[in-house]
Amino acid sequence: MSEIVLASASPARLAVLRGAGLDPKVVVSGVDEEAISAGSPAELCLALARAKASAVAGGLTGGLVIGCDSVLELDGRAYGKPASAEDAIARWRMMRGRTGRLLTGHCVIDAATGREAARVASTVVRFGRPSDEEIAAYVATGEPLRVAGAFTLDGFGGWFVEGIDGDHGNVLGISLPLLRELFAELGVPVTTLWRPPS
């Protein structure tokens, strides 16, 4: 069984993978996200995912390295983590009552061979209409500052998301169905990676 390495500090990604039967080792990439640019939001999140996976895989002799990066696409622009509380408040005032797309770039590298499989998952997100007071209270929790798009589904942000079309896990930061396909491209059936039941 291959070792799984998650090149991400995201507790949500780790929780999704653990809940789905994997036991990944976490190695944070240290990639400077601000130094990477791309032509579109989808290209940006894929470039970031590749950079993170490559940075970690380069220091290993084996294992499957998973790199991910998420952005919210709204009006053709990519929005990552807000820079400040003021930025998060402005972002939520812009998003409320609208529909965006949460894009997550996924890159899996087989560190032993250097082979790579990568794609982007997309989920439509319909935002509710929180009041200014609700937005201020939400931003005061600190949660929006730690996540791409300034919202979560599995935390306080869930109160203000009316619905999604697509993979729920992708909005949390990692798409299990897409990841299964990427493992398969590298010749690894996901069922061989599941930890034995305790």
N, C-alpha and C positions, 0 to 999 in steps of 0.2 A: 504494500500500500504506500502510495506517495505521500510525503509530508505536504501539508497545505500551509502556505505562508500568506497571510493577509498583509499587504503593504499599505495599511491604513490605520489611523488612530481612532476611527469611528466606532464608538461602542454599539451603535445601531447595526452596523454591518456585521460586527462580531456576533451580536445576539442573533441575527437572522441565520448566519451560518451554523452557529451552535444549535439553534432550535431545529435545524434541518439535518442534523446528524453528523456534521463535520466538527473537527476539533483543531482549528487553525492556530498556528503560532503567529503572533503579531510582531512585525518588524516595520517600524515607521520609516518611510522613505527619506524624509528630509528634503524633498524636492521643493524648490522655490516656485510656488504656483504663479506668482506675479511675473516671473520671467518668461512664461509660456503664453504665446498668443496664437490665434488661428482665425480662419476666415468666417466661421459660423459657430454658433453655440455647440452643435453636435461635434464638429471638428475639434473644438476646444476641449470638451470633456474627454474625448477619446485621446487627444494628445497628452492630457494630464494623466489619464489612467496608464497610458503606455510609459510615460516618464517615471511614474511611481513604481510600476512593476519592474521596469528595466533597472532602476537604481538599486532595488533590493535583490533582484535575480543576479546582478553582477557580482554580488558578494557571496553567492552560494554555489555549491557543487551539485545540488539536487533539489527536488521538490517542485511543486506547482505554485507559482507566485501569482496572487490575484491583486491587480491594481484597479482601483475604481475612482471615479470623480464625478460629482453631480453638479449640474447647474439648472437653474430655472430659466426657460426661454419665454420671454414675453415681448411682443412687438419686435421679434427678430433679434433681440439682445440677450446676452447671457448674464444672469445674476447669480453670483456665488454667495459667500457669507457676507453679511453687511459689515461695513468698516466700523460702525459706531451705533450707539442706541438711536441717534438722530436719523442715521441712514436707514435703520430698521423701521422706524416709525414712518418715514417718507415712503419706503418700499411698500409697507402694508396699506397705506392710504392709496397708493397707485394700484395695488393688486386686488383690493376688495371689490367683489361683485364681478370679477373678470375670470377668464380662463387662460391658463398657461400650460406649458409642457415641462415636466420634470425629466431631464435627460441625464442618464448615467452612462458614462463610458466604462467599459469593462475590458480589461486586458489580462489574459492568462499566459504566463511564460513557463515553459518547462525548463527549469534552470540547468538540468543535465544536458539538454540538447540545444537549447537556445530557441527552440520552436515557439511560435507565438500564435494566439488566436485572439481576435479583438473585434468588438462591435459595440454599438450604442443601443440602449433600451430607452423607450419613450413612453411616458404615462401622462395623459391629460389630467389636469387638476383644476377643479372648479372651486373658486374661493367664495366664501360667504361675505357678509357685509358687517364686520365688526365695527362698533362705534369707535370714535376717537379715544374714549375712556378705556374701552376694552383693548384697543391696540396698545395704549400706554401701559396698561397693566400687564399685557403679554410681554412686551419688550422688557419691562422691569424684572421679569423672571430670569432674564439672561438667555433663555433658550434660543431665540431667533439669531443671536450673535454667533452661535456655535454651528449653524447648519446652513447648507446651500439653500438659497431661495427664501431664507428667513422664516421657515416654518417646518414643523414636523407633523406627521400623522399620529405618531404613537406617544405624544406628550401633550403639553398645553395647547399646541397649535391645532390639534384635532378638533377642537371646538369651533374652529373658523374655516374648516374645509368642508364644503357641501357634498363633494363627491369626487371620484376619480374614474377614469376610463383606462383600463390597462392593469399592469402588474402592481399590486400594492407594495411588494417588497422593493421594487425599483424606487419608489418614493422614499423608502427607508434607506436607500443607498446601494442596494444590490439586488439584481434580478436572478432568482434561482433558475427559472426556465432558460434564460439566456446563458447563464453560467454552465448549465448542464450541456447545452449545445457547444460551448467553447471547449469544455473538457473533452467532449466527443470528437471534436476536430483534431484534438491532440492525441486521440486514441485511448482516452481514459474514461471508461463508463463511471458515471457518478456513484453508482451503487457500490463500487469497489473502494470508494473513499469514505463511506459511512463508518462511523465508529461502531464497534459491536454493542448491542443493547446490554445495559448493566443489569 
